[in-house]
Amino acid sequence: MNESLTLAELRTRLDRLGNGAVLRISDRDYERLFGINEVAAAKAAQFARKHHCVSVPGEGSVYFRKSNSGAYGSVELVQDVPPMSR
């Protein structure tokens, strides 16, 4: 997506999101910013929580969704489940 995306820019973009809005970054940016080891997902999730978001890996991208920081509880983003065949 954006080869020059920095953590500071991502932080600013997440802070500007409205409730329920989604920001998508490429896997390449995700790996460059957070790493590719087993702790990368935890680091990304912690970063997202600090900005009232949840992070969800997708196909070729990672999505950050802004939760309603003023509401009681939190909004969870659940990945789509493929339809079941019978």
Sine and cosine of phi, psi and omega as CSV:
sin_phi,cos_phi,sin_psi,cos_psi,sin_omega,cos_omega
0.00,0.00,-0.94,0.35,-0.08,-1.00
-0.73,-0.69,0.98,-0.22,-0.07,-1.00
-0.87,0.49,-0.40,0.92,-0.04,-1.00
-0.98,-0.18,0.22,0.98,0.01,-1.00
-0.88,0.48,0.79,-0.62,0.03,-1.00
-0.93,-0.38,0.25,-0.97,0.07,-1.00
-0.88,0.47,-0.61,0.80,0.02,-1.00
-0.89,0.45,-0.67,0.75,0.02,-1.00
-0.93,0.38,-0.65,0.76,0.04,-1.00
-0.89,0.46,-0.68,0.73,0.03,-1.00
-0.85,0.53,-0.72,0.69,0.00,-1.00
-0.89,0.45,-0.69,0.72,0.00,-1.00
-0.90,0.45,-0.67,0.74,0.01,-1.00
-0.91,0.42,-0.65,0.76,0.00,-1.00
-0.91,0.42,-0.49,0.87,-0.03,-1.00
-0.99,0.11,-0.22,0.98,-0.02,-1.00
-0.90,0.43,0.61,-0.79,0.13,-0.99
-1.00,0.09,0.26,-0.97,0.00,-1.00
-0.82,0.57,0.77,-0.63,0.03,-1.00
1.00,0.09,-0.16,0.99,0.00,-1.00
-0.95,0.31,0.44,-0.90,-0.05,-1.00
-0.84,-0.54,0.68,-0.73,0.10,-0.99
-0.88,-0.47,0.74,-0.67,-0.01,-1.00
-0.92,-0.39,0.73,-0.68,0.14,-0.99
-0.83,-0.55,0.44,-0.90,-0.03,-1.00
-0.96,0.30,0.38,-0.92,0.09,-1.00
-0.85,0.53,-0.59,0.81,0.00,-1.00
-0.88,0.48,-0.73,0.68,0.04,-1.00
-0.90,0.43,-0.68,0.74,0.02,-1.00
-0.84,0.55,-0.76,0.66,-0.03,-1.00
-0.91,0.42,-0.61,0.80,0.01,-1.00
-0.93,0.37,-0.62,0.78,-0.04,-1.00
-0.99,0.15,-0.62,0.78,-0.13,-0.99
-0.91,-0.41,-0.29,0.96,-0.02,-1.00
0.98,-0.20,0.01,-1.00,-0.02,-1.00
-0.81,-0.59,0.14,0.99,0.00,-1.00
-1.00,0.07,-0.09,-1.00,-0.09,-1.00
-0.93,0.36,-0.26,0.96,0.02,-1.00
-1.00,-0.09,-0.09,1.00,-0.04,-1.00
-0.86,0.50,-0.71,0.71,-0.01,-1.00
-0.89,0.45,-0.64,0.77,0.02,-1.00
-0.92,0.40,-0.64,0.77,0.04,-1.00
-0.90,0.44,-0.68,0.73,0.01,-1.00
-0.91,0.42,-0.67,0.74,0.01,-1.00
-0.90,0.43,-0.66,0.75,0.02,-1.00
-0.91,0.41,-0.68,0.74,0.04,-1.00
-0.87,0.50,-0.71,0.71,-0.01,-1.00
-0.88,0.47,-0.72,0.69,-0.01,-1.00
-0.85,0.52,-0.61,0.79,0.01,-1.00
-0.88,0.47,-0.36,0.93,-0.02,-1.00
-0.92,-0.39,0.40,0.92,0.04,-1.00
0.84,0.54,0.70,0.72,0.01,-1.00
-0.76,-0.66,0.23,-0.97,0.21,-0.98
-0.88,-0.48,0.51,-0.86,0.03,-1.00
-0.92,-0.39,0.67,-0.74,-0.03,-1.00
-0.69,-0.73,0.83,-0.56,0.06,-1.00
-0.95,0.30,0.60,-0.80,0.06,-1.00
-0.77,-0.64,-0.15,-0.99,0.00,-1.00
-0.99,0.16,0.96,-0.26,0.01,-1.00
0.99,0.14,-0.01,1.00,-0.05,-1.00
-0.49,-0.87,0.25,-0.97,0.17,-0.99
-0.84,-0.54,0.70,-0.72,-0.06,-1.00
-0.94,-0.35,0.68,-0.73,0.10,-0.99
-0.90,-0.43,0.83,-0.56,0.00,-1.00
-0.89,-0.45,0.77,-0.64,-0.01,-1.00
-0.97,0.23,0.80,-0.60,0.08,-1.00
-1.00,-0.03,0.25,-0.97,0.01,-1.00
-0.98,0.18,0.99,-0.13,-0.09,-1.00
-0.92,0.39,-0.30,0.95,-0.01,-1.00
-1.00,-0.04,-0.15,0.99,-0.05,-1.00
-1.00,0.02,0.38,-0.92,0.09,-1.00
-0.97,0.24,0.77,-0.64,-0.05,-1.00
1.00,0.02,-0.24,-0.97,-0.03,-1.00
-0.63,-0.77,0.40,-0.92,0.05,-1.00
-1.00,-0.05,0.78,-0.63,0.04,-1.00
-0.96,-0.28,0.65,-0.76,0.06,-1.00
-0.98,-0.18,0.86,-0.50,-0.06,-1.00
-0.95,-0.31,0.72,-0.69,0.03,-1.00
-0.92,0.39,0.52,-0.85,0.04,-1.00
-0.89,0.45,0.62,-0.78,0.06,-1.00
-0.98,-0.21,0.76,-0.65,0.00,-1.00
-0.89,0.45,0.55,-0.83,0.00,-1.00
-0.88,0.48,0.58,-0.81,0.00,-1.00
-0.99,0.12,0.69,-0.73,0.07,-1.00
-0.98,-0.19,0.54,-0.84,-0.02,-1.00
-0.94,-0.33,0.00,0.00,0.00,0.00
